[in-house]
Amino acid sequence: MTSEPVATCDQLPEVSNIQPKIQVIRGRQVMLDSDLSALYGVETRRLNEQVKRNIERFPDDFMFQLRKDERDNLMSQNATSSWGGTRKLPYAFTEQGIAMLSSVLKSKTAVEVNIRIMRAFVSMRRFITSNTELFQRLETIEYHQLEMKQSDRQTHRRSFQAAGCQHFPYAGHLLRRTSL
């Protein structure tokens, strides 16, 4: 899940390489501590140590620790068996928490990485905003497809009942008629 740490400012990732690391957990866009530490060029435990030393800067809406089921779900989505052998539950940082990291990690690389991460969040927000109508139209199309599918099932069921058939073939399965 983690990538090679970034060592210097001239090796910083592009915004397009950061966006895939932004995930939605608990309805919030976040980045995991392991992804952030790789971008900053520090070990994950060092990043978390700095956060713990400055915990008052990271309220729950800036950072939270994943539950075991959330970690397991992420691991299964990413088809990984482990995250570098770590046994600790990862921390997730919201956009505000990531911005706060720049005040805790005071290197030039951290500042530059934070700027790029903020741009990635802004870019994703613009994409969502500019495509809201498209997403709504897709949702409407899916709804109408489901309605048509249900209508087709009812039509097939009535046709087979009228023909006196005991079985209703649908989508490769035989559905037994339970009542008429």
Phi and psi restraints in degrees (value plus and minus 20) as a CYANA .aco file:
   2 THR   PHI    -107.2   -67.2
   2 THR   PSI     135.9   175.9
   3 SER   PHI    -131.7   -91.7
   3 SER   PSI     158.6   198.6
   4 GLU   PHI     -83.2   -43.2
   4 GLU   PSI     118.0   158.0
   5 PRO   PHI     -82.2   -42.2
   5 PRO   PSI     125.7   165.7
   6 VAL   PHI    -103.2   -63.2
   6 VAL   PSI     106.5   146.5
   7 ALA   PHI    -113.6   -73.6
   7 ALA   PSI     -60.4   -20.4
   8 THR   PHI    -154.1  -114.1
   8 THR   PSI     146.5   186.5
   9 CYS   PHI     -82.1   -42.1
   9 CYS   PSI     -51.2   -11.2
  10 ASP   PHI     -97.7   -57.7
  10 ASP   PSI     -22.3    17.7
  11 GLN   PHI    -127.6   -87.6
  11 GLN   PSI      -2.8    37.2
  12 LEU   PHI     -88.0   -48.0
  12 LEU   PSI     125.9   165.9
  13 PRO   PHI     -94.5   -54.5
  13 PRO   PSI     134.5   174.5
  14 GLU   PHI     -97.9   -57.9
  14 GLU   PSI     139.7   179.7
  15 VAL   PHI     -75.0   -35.0
  15 VAL   PSI     -60.7   -20.7
  16 SER   PHI     -84.5   -44.5
  16 SER   PSI     -42.8    -2.8
  17 ASN   PHI    -105.2   -65.2
  17 ASN   PSI     -37.7     2.3
  18 ILE   PHI    -105.8   -65.8
  18 ILE   PSI     -58.0   -18.0
  19 GLN   PHI     -72.3   -32.3
  19 GLN   PSI     -61.6   -21.6
  20 PRO   PHI     -83.7   -43.7
  20 PRO   PSI     -38.5     1.5
  21 LYS   PHI    -103.9   -63.9
  21 LYS   PSI     -30.5     9.5
  22 ILE   PHI    -104.6   -64.6
  22 ILE   PSI     101.8   141.8
  23 GLN   PHI    -142.4  -102.4
  23 GLN   PSI     140.2   180.2
  24 VAL   PHI    -123.2   -83.2
  24 VAL   PSI      98.0   138.0
  25 ILE   PHI    -152.9  -112.9
  25 ILE   PSI     111.3   151.3
  26 ARG   PHI      35.7    75.7
  26 ARG   PSI      13.0    53.0
  27 GLY   PHI      56.2    96.2
  27 GLY   PSI      -9.8    30.2
  28 ARG   PHI    -142.9  -102.9
  28 ARG   PSI     124.5   164.5
  29 GLN   PHI     -98.7   -58.7
  29 GLN   PSI     105.0   145.0
  30 VAL   PHI    -161.1  -121.1
  30 VAL   PSI     145.8   185.8
  31 MET   PHI    -145.2  -105.2
  31 MET   PSI     124.3   164.3
  32 LEU   PHI    -101.8   -61.8
  32 LEU   PSI     132.5   172.5
  33 ASP   PHI     -76.4   -36.4
  33 ASP   PSI     -57.8   -17.8
  34 SER   PHI     -86.8   -46.8
  34 SER   PSI     -58.8   -18.8
  35 ASP   PHI     -88.6   -48.6
  35 ASP   PSI     -61.7   -21.7
  36 LEU   PHI     -84.4   -44.4
  36 LEU   PSI     -64.3   -24.3
  37 SER   PHI     -83.3   -43.3
  37 SER   PSI     -56.1   -16.1
  38 ALA   PHI     -84.4   -44.4
  38 ALA   PSI     -61.0   -21.0
  39 LEU   PHI     -86.4   -46.4
  39 LEU   PSI     -59.2   -19.2
  40 TYR   PHI     -98.4   -58.4
  40 TYR   PSI     -34.6     5.4
  41 GLY   PHI      58.0    98.0
  41 GLY   PSI      10.6    50.6
  42 VAL   PHI    -147.3  -107.3
  42 VAL   PSI     142.0   182.0
  43 GLU   PHI     -92.1   -52.1
  43 GLU   PSI     128.7   168.7
  44 THR   PHI     -78.6   -38.6
  44 THR   PSI     -61.7   -21.7
  45 ARG   PHI     -84.8   -44.8
  45 ARG   PSI     -52.6   -12.6
  46 ARG   PHI     -89.2   -49.2
  46 ARG   PSI     -61.5   -21.5
  47 LEU   PHI     -79.7   -39.7
  47 LEU   PSI     -67.6   -27.6
  48 ASN   PHI     -86.3   -46.3
  48 ASN   PSI     -52.6   -12.6
  49 GLU   PHI     -82.9   -42.9
  49 GLU   PSI     -63.7   -23.7
  50 GLN   PHI     -83.9   -43.9
  50 GLN   PSI     -58.9   -18.9
  51 VAL   PHI     -84.9   -44.9
  51 VAL   PSI     -65.3   -25.3
  52 LYS   PHI     -84.0   -44.0
  52 LYS   PSI     -53.8   -13.8
  53 ARG   PHI     -87.2   -47.2
  53 ARG   PSI     -43.0    -3.0
  54 ASN   PHI    -143.8  -103.8
  54 ASN   PSI      17.8    57.8
  55 ILE   PHI     -78.1   -38.1
  55 ILE   PSI     -47.8    -7.8
  56 GLU   PHI     -84.2   -44.2
  56 GLU   PSI     -38.4     1.6
  57 ARG   PHI    -105.1   -65.1
  57 ARG   PSI     -24.8    15.2
  58 PHE   PHI    -147.2  -107.2
  58 PHE   PSI      54.2    94.2
  59 PRO   PHI     -87.2   -47.2
  59 PRO   PSI     153.3   193.3
  60 ASP   PHI     -77.6   -37.6
  60 ASP   PSI     -49.0    -9.0
  61 ASP   PHI    -103.5   -63.5
  61 ASP   PSI     -21.2    18.8
  62 PHE   PHI    -123.8   -83.8
  62 PHE   PSI     -51.1   -11.1
  63 MET   PHI    -177.7  -137.7
  63 MET   PSI     122.5   162.5
  64 PHE   PHI    -169.4  -129.4
  64 PHE   PSI     137.2   177.2
  65 GLN   PHI    -113.0   -73.0
  65 GLN   PSI     115.1   155.1
  66 LEU   PHI     -87.6   -47.6
  66 LEU   PSI     128.9   168.9
  67 ARG   PHI    -101.9   -61.9
  67 ARG   PSI     144.3   184.3
  68 LYS   PHI     -78.5   -38.5
  68 LYS   PSI     -62.9   -22.9
  69 ASP   PHI     -85.4   -45.4
  69 ASP   PSI     -54.0   -14.0
  70 GLU   PHI     -88.4   -48.4
  70 GLU   PSI     -62.3   -22.3
  71 ARG   PHI     -83.3   -43.3
  71 ARG   PSI     -64.4   -24.4
  72 ASP   PHI     -82.2   -42.2
  72 ASP   PSI     -59.6   -19.6
  73 ASN   PHI     -83.4   -43.4
  73 ASN   PSI     -64.5   -24.5
  74 LEU   PHI     -83.1   -43.1
  74 LEU   PSI     -61.5   -21.5
  75 MET   PHI     -82.8   -42.8
  75 MET   PSI     -60.4   -20.4
  76 SER   PHI     -90.8   -50.8
  76 SER   PSI     -54.2   -14.2
  77 GLN   PHI     -86.4   -46.4
  77 GLN   PSI     -54.2   -14.2
  78 ASN   PHI    -114.3   -74.3
  78 ASN   PSI     -16.2    23.8
  79 ALA   PHI      31.8    71.8
  79 ALA   PSI      24.3    64.3
  80 THR   PHI    -135.2   -95.2
  80 THR   PSI     125.3   165.3
  81 SER   PHI    -108.2   -68.2
  81 SER   PSI     -43.2    -3.2
  82 SER   PHI    -178.4  -138.4
  82 SER   PSI     144.5   184.5
  83 TRP   PHI    -130.4   -90.4
  83 TRP   PSI      55.6    95.6
  84 GLY   PHI      44.6    84.6
  84 GLY   PSI       1.8    41.8
  85 GLY   PHI      61.2   101.2
  85 GLY   PSI     -14.8    25.2
  86 THR   PHI     -85.8   -45.8
  86 THR   PSI     121.5   161.5
  87 ARG   PHI    -127.5   -87.5
  87 ARG   PSI     -30.2     9.8
  88 LYS   PHI    -105.5   -65.5
  88 LYS   PSI     129.8   169.8
  89 LEU   PHI     -95.3   -55.3
  89 LEU   PSI     114.2   154.2
  90 PRO   PHI     -92.2   -52.2
  90 PRO   PSI     140.4   180.4
  91 TYR   PHI    -119.9   -79.9
  91 TYR   PSI     125.0   165.0
  92 ALA   PHI    -134.8   -94.8
  92 ALA   PSI     113.1   153.1
  93 PHE   PHI    -133.1   -93.1
  93 PHE   PSI     109.3   149.3
  94 THR   PHI     -97.6   -57.6
  94 THR   PSI     155.8   195.8
  95 GLU   PHI     -76.4   -36.4
  95 GLU   PSI     -61.4   -21.4
  96 GLN   PHI     -87.6   -47.6
  96 GLN   PSI     -57.5   -17.5
  97 GLY   PHI     -85.7   -45.7
  97 GLY   PSI     -58.3   -18.3
  98 ILE   PHI     -86.3   -46.3
  98 ILE   PSI     -60.8   -20.8
  99 ALA   PHI     -80.9   -40.9
  99 ALA   PSI     -59.2   -19.2
 100 MET   PHI     -87.2   -47.2
 100 MET   PSI     -49.1    -9.1
 101 LEU   PHI     -77.8   -37.8
 101 LEU   PSI     -51.9   -11.9
 102 SER   PHI     -85.0   -45.0
 102 SER   PSI     -44.5    -4.5
 103 SER   PHI    -102.5   -62.5
 103 SER   PSI     -36.7     3.3
 104 VAL   PHI    -115.3   -75.3
 104 VAL   PSI     -62.3   -22.3
 105 LEU   PHI    -117.4   -77.4
 105 LEU   PSI      85.5   125.5
 106 LYS   PHI    -117.8   -77.8
 106 LYS   PSI       3.1    43.1
 107 SER   PHI    -106.9   -66.9
 107 SER   PSI     141.0   181.0
 108 LYS   PHI     -82.1   -42.1
 108 LYS   PSI     -59.2   -19.2
 109 THR   PHI     -81.4   -41.4
 109 THR   PSI     -63.5   -23.5
 110 ALA   PHI     -80.6   -40.6
 110 ALA   PSI     -61.8   -21.8
 111 VAL   PHI     -84.4   -44.4
 111 VAL   PSI     -66.8   -26.8
 112 GLU   PHI     -83.9   -43.9
 112 GLU   PSI     -61.9   -21.9
 113 VAL   PHI     -83.4   -43.4
 113 VAL   PSI     -63.3   -23.3
 114 ASN   PHI     -79.6   -39.6
 114 ASN   PSI     -61.3   -21.3
 115 ILE   PHI     -79.7   -39.7
 115 ILE   PSI     -64.2   -24.2
 116 ARG   PHI     -88.0   -48.0
 116 ARG   PSI     -57.8   -17.8
 117 ILE   PHI     -85.2   -45.2
 117 ILE   PSI     -63.1   -23.1
 118 MET   PHI     -80.7   -40.7
 118 MET   PSI     -59.8   -19.8
 119 ARG   PHI     -84.2   -44.2
 119 ARG   PSI     -56.8   -16.8
 120 ALA   PHI     -84.9   -44.9
 120 ALA   PSI     -63.1   -23.1
 121 PHE   PHI     -82.3   -42.3
 121 PHE   PSI     -64.3   -24.3
 122 VAL   PHI     -82.3   -42.3
 122 VAL   PSI     -63.6   -23.6
 123 SER   PHI     -80.8   -40.8
 123 SER   PSI     -61.8   -21.8
 124 MET   PHI     -87.0   -47.0
 124 MET   PSI     -59.8   -19.8
 125 ARG   PHI     -82.4   -42.4
 125 ARG   PSI     -62.8   -22.8
 126 ARG   PHI     -81.3   -41.3
 126 ARG   PSI     -63.8   -23.8
 127 PHE   PHI     -79.6   -39.6
 127 PHE   PSI     -67.9   -27.9
 128 ILE   PHI     -83.0   -43.0
 128 ILE   PSI     -65.2   -25.2
 129 THR   PHI     -83.7   -43.7
 129 THR   PSI     -65.0   -25.0
 130 SER   PHI     -93.2   -53.2
 130 SER   PSI     -37.3     2.7
 131 ASN   PHI    -131.6   -91.6
 131 ASN   PSI      -7.5    32.5
 132 THR   PHI     -77.0   -37.0
 132 THR   PSI     -65.6   -25.6
 133 GLU   PHI     -81.9   -41.9
 133 GLU   PSI     -61.4   -21.4
 134 LEU   PHI     -82.2   -42.2
 134 LEU   PSI     -64.1   -24.1
 135 PHE   PHI     -82.1   -42.1
 135 PHE   PSI     -60.1   -20.1
 136 GLN   PHI     -84.7   -44.7
 136 GLN   PSI     -60.7   -20.7
 137 ARG   PHI     -84.7   -44.7
 137 ARG   PSI     -61.3   -21.3
 138 LEU   PHI     -81.8   -41.8
 138 LEU   PSI     -61.6   -21.6
 139 GLU   PHI     -82.0   -42.0
 139 GLU   PSI     -61.5   -21.5
 140 THR   PHI     -84.3   -44.3
 140 THR   PSI     -62.3   -22.3
 141 ILE   PHI     -82.0   -42.0
 141 ILE   PSI     -65.2   -25.2
 142 GLU   PHI     -80.8   -40.8
 142 GLU   PSI     -60.8   -20.8
 143 TYR   PHI     -81.8   -41.8
 143 TYR   PSI     -65.5   -25.5
 144 HIS   PHI     -86.1   -46.1
 144 HIS   PSI     -55.6   -15.6
 145 GLN   PHI     -83.6   -43.6
 145 GLN   PSI     -61.4   -21.4
 146 LEU   PHI     -84.1   -44.1
 146 LEU   PSI     -61.0   -21.0
 147 GLU   PHI     -81.2   -41.2
 147 GLU   PSI     -63.7   -23.7
 148 MET   PHI     -85.3   -45.3
 148 MET   PSI     -60.2   -20.2
 149 LYS   PHI     -81.7   -41.7
 149 LYS   PSI     -64.4   -24.4
 150 GLN   PHI     -83.7   -43.7
 150 GLN   PSI     -61.8   -21.8
 151 SER   PHI     -83.4   -43.4
 151 SER   PSI     -61.9   -21.9
 152 ASP   PHI     -81.5   -41.5
 152 ASP   PSI     -62.1   -22.1
 153 ARG   PHI     -81.0   -41.0
 153 ARG   PSI     -65.4   -25.4
 154 GLN   PHI     -83.6   -43.6
 154 GLN   PSI     -60.7   -20.7
 155 THR   PHI     -83.6   -43.6
 155 THR   PSI     -65.8   -25.8
 156 HIS   PHI     -82.2   -42.2
 156 HIS   PSI     -64.1   -24.1
 157 ARG   PHI     -79.4   -39.4
 157 ARG   PSI     -67.1   -27.1
 158 ARG   PHI     -82.7   -42.7
 158 ARG   PSI     -60.1   -20.1
 159 SER   PHI     -82.5   -42.5
 159 SER   PSI     -65.1   -25.1
 160 PHE   PHI     -88.9   -48.9
 160 PHE   PSI     -56.5   -16.5
 161 GLN   PHI     -84.3   -44.3
 161 GLN   PSI     -62.3   -22.3
 162 ALA   PHI     -83.8   -43.8
 162 ALA   PSI     -52.1   -12.1
 163 ALA   PHI    -103.9   -63.9
 163 ALA   PSI     -24.5    15.5
 164 GLY   PHI      58.6    98.6
 164 GLY   PSI       0.0    40.0
 165 CYS   PHI     -95.9   -55.9
 165 CYS   PSI     125.7   165.7
 166 GLN   PHI    -108.9   -68.9
 166 GLN   PSI     -42.5    -2.5
 167 HIS   PHI    -140.6  -100.6
 167 HIS   PSI     125.7   165.7
 168 PHE   PHI    -136.7   -96.7
 168 PHE   PSI      81.3   121.3
 169 PRO   PHI     -90.8   -50.8
 169 PRO   PSI     111.3   151.3
 170 TYR   PHI    -175.5  -135.5
 170 TYR   PSI     108.9   148.9
 171 ALA   PHI      31.7    71.7
 171 ALA   PSI      21.7    61.7
 172 GLY   PHI      60.4   100.4
 172 GLY   PSI     -15.9    24.1
 173 HIS   PHI    -142.9  -102.9
 173 HIS   PSI     133.2   173.2
 174 LEU   PHI    -120.0   -80.0
 174 LEU   PSI      98.1   138.1
 175 LEU   PHI    -118.8   -78.8
 175 LEU   PSI     102.8   142.8
 176 ARG   PHI     -94.2   -54.2
 176 ARG   PSI     117.7   157.7
 177 ARG   PHI     -95.7   -55.7
 177 ARG   PSI     102.9   142.9
 178 THR   PHI    -115.1   -75.1
 178 THR   PSI     -51.6   -11.6
 179 SER   PHI    -177.5  -137.5
 179 SER   PSI     136.6   176.6
